[in-house]
């Protein structure tokens, strides 16, 4: 049964977040030493978070190849995050266009857009610095995603933002605290985690506020749309072409990853913080159950 959450005070929250943004923000161009050499032998992600960890393909890789695969996987996640943040900025600008610009709510939305501009540049520079291409999503998904600002609105829009941000946040929190991970990657993760905490608060309250105003028919649509978008988000994290870096055919790598219990478990673990909130808010329902399960965010049978 869905519990109705108390609607927060929009302006008070936005004002508090604006003050927080003014007190603590980062400029990746200044706060990251992009000229520092990479540390020989250090990983780019935790081995157990690799999409192939535990598979037969993984067992055939040498230690150096495992590090190389992790490097390309972190570049894929970063440039996919960049793609999603560009979509997020489009959606926020669309909302600000209709808002009173003197409101704290509109001003924090603009502040978040400024944060996301810096994050996007940071992710792009990370991929370039470690010698990887800008993977991002596969071409057909990039084209399809242009519809997202049109077909999504209200709670589903903010809920999908939360899925992308909070799944990535949990992975990054783990990596930024592991000294076995490259210092450059750890610093990029730390900056993103600290600044995204404000964005998560903002989006969670928009979900709560928006759900209180919807009819049953609209809720069903919202449940379907957020599940569909979340499915594409989790599928997009690892571009199939990353596997070529270690001599694995992309389709073989994708097949192994999607059938890999360790990778499925990683996605489910990364979504453990956001899924209960979405369920409690009423955004997880029968219309979207198929895509929630296919995304690995909702275990089979639930």
Secondary structure, DSSP 8 states (H G I E B T S, - for coil): ---------HHHHHHHHHHHHHHS---HHHHS-TTS---TT-BSS-GGGSTTTTSHHHHTS-HHHHHHHHHHHHHHHHHHHHHHHHHHHHHHHHHHHHS-TTSHHHHHHHHHHHHHHHHHHHHHHHHHHTT-----S-HHHHHHGGGHHHH--HHHHHHHHHHHHHHHHHHHHHHHT-TTB-HHHHHHHHHHHHHHHHHHHHHHHHHHHHHTT--HHHHHHHHHHHHHHHHHHHHHSS-GGGGGGGT--HHHHHHHHHT-HHHHHHHHHHTHHHHHHHHHHT---GGGHHHHHHTTSS-TT-
